Structures are given as C-alpha cells and as structure tokens.
Amino acid sequence: MSDWPSEHPRRPAPAAFHTAAYVTLAGADWLASADPCPESVHARWASCPEAPSTLPCGTVFDVINAPALFGRDLVDRLWTAGPGSGPVATHRGRILLFAEPGTARRLPALLGWEEWSGSVPPLLCHGPGDAVTIPPLFPQRPPQSDPPHAPHSGQDLTASRWLVAPDVRHPWLPGPGALLWACIRAARRATTVAAAAPDGAVATAARDSPDALAEPTTTRTAPTLTPPL
C-alpha cells in the first residue's frame, strides 16, 4: 500500500494485514481518550475488563455501524482495494468500523450523490452526541484466526468482539472518501452476485467464498470526491 498518498501518514503498514484481536495498553489509552474522564474509563476496565463499555463518538473517532454481512464485505473491500481499515468490532450482529471524526456527517451526503447508494443497506453513522458500545478489552476465550480480509469463517457475528483491535496510541482511521468507495465496491459486488444467483445458490456460494467473484481492481489511489453534474 506504499502508493497510498502521503497525506495518510498513519495508514496501515503495507507488509501485512493488521489483525490485532486484543486491545493493548496503548490502544486502551486511545479508546479511553474519547471520554471526557478517561481515568474513570480505565477504572471500569480495571474492575471488569471482560465487560463491554460505552464511549462517546465525534472527537477521537466516529463509528460507521453496518449490517453484519455487508459490513464484513465492506471491510474486505477496504483491505483488498485499499487503503485498509482502522479498528473494527462486532456487536449484536452489526459491524462497527471506527473512522475519522466527521465521517458520520459526510459519508451519508457523499453516498447520496452516487447511483449505487440505493444498493447500500442502511448505515448507522455515529458522530458528535452519539455513543457506541464497544467489546471487552479482552475476550473471554482466545479468538480463532479471523483476519478482516478473510471471508466469513462461520464464527458468530452476533458476539461482541474485536476483529481489528486498537493496539497503538494513534491508530490510522479511514475517512469518508475511503469508506464511500468501499461501500460502492461492496454494493456493486452484492448486486452482481444477486443478479447471477438462481434461487440464491450463487449468492450463498459467493458469500462463503467472495474471492470467486472478487472485483479485479487493485487501485489504491485516493478517490476523487467530485459529485456528478
């Protein structure tokens, strides 16, 4: 991903997919910094590290909340076509993508300009004034290997757990542009699969093995956010 523009200085490392499953001390500091009183957040975690927590959005991060299957495909597109993702979690059958502050406001507006927006399922965009429930810092059981770019492995998507846990003090976060094009790519793929599926058979096969119908693009240049005339 070395060709991703230099204005993204905290983009994920190009050598490998970033798949941390446990929140490190540095990652916990970053999460807690979203709260006006981070010390109280750390105190709650110290007393019960295996309990979910609620944190405010809008200052340190926004969160894009997507249905499970589309959300996993969205993360797949971020990793296969670039530029990668920031922290990603699952909670109550939804995928939570942590994004740059301001994304919750801008992404719906950008999607509104796109012809594929009707194919994107409703996304919940959490920004200033909102709060989200995040998974525990440490899972109760050691997680199986489940990198975000791997297709659905059969794990329970309703469980609250980290797919990509924050493990640095200032993790890279995708902005509205990166998420816009990931949404479009995921919607195009879903539409193509649905059109080709007799009685849903192809759709099921493609869902279980999305590489079979993966789009050929490998472009990792920054998207041009110019709305159509």
GIWOBEL-V139288 format. One record per backbone hydrogen bond with DSSP energy under -0.5 kcal/mol. CO is the residue of the C=O (numbers start at 0). NH is the residue of the N-H. If there is no record, write none. Layout:
{{CO/NH} {CO/NH}}
//
This chain:
{{0/3} {4/7} {6/8} {7/10} {12/15} {16/18} {19/164} {23/27} {24/28} {25/29} {26/30} {27/31} {28/32} {30/33} {31/34} {34/37} {36/39} {36/40} {37/41} {38/42} {39/43} {40/44} {41/45} {42/46} {43/47} {47/50} {48/136} {48/137} {52/133} {54/131} {56/128} {60/57} {61/98} {62/64} {62/125} {63/65} {63/96} {64/123} {65/94} {66/70} {67/71} {68/72} {69/73} {70/74} {71/75} {72/76} {73/77} {74/78} {75/79} {76/80} {77/81} {77/83} {86/97} {87/162} {87/163} {88/95} {89/160} {90/93} {92/67} {93/90} {94/65} {94/96} {95/88} {95/97} {96/63} {97/173} {98/61} {99/102} {101/104} {101/105} {102/106} {104/108} {105/109} {106/110} {107/111} {108/112} {109/112} {110/113} {113/116} {114/117} {115/118} {116/119} {118/120} {122/124} {123/64} {123/125} {124/126} {125/62} {126/129} {129/56} {131/54} {131/133} {133/52} {136/22} {146/149} {154/156} {155/158} {156/92} {157/91} {158/160} {160/89} {163/87} {165/23} {167/170} {173/99} {174/178} {175/179} {176/180} {177/181} {178/182} {179/183} {180/184} {181/185} {182/186} {183/187} {184/188} {185/189} {186/190} {187/191} {188/192} {189/193} {190/194} {191/195} {192/196} {193/196} {195/197} {196/198} {197/200} {199/203} {200/204} {201/205} {202/206} {203/207} {204/208} {206/151} {208/211} {209/212} {210/213} {222/224} {223/225} {224/226}}
//
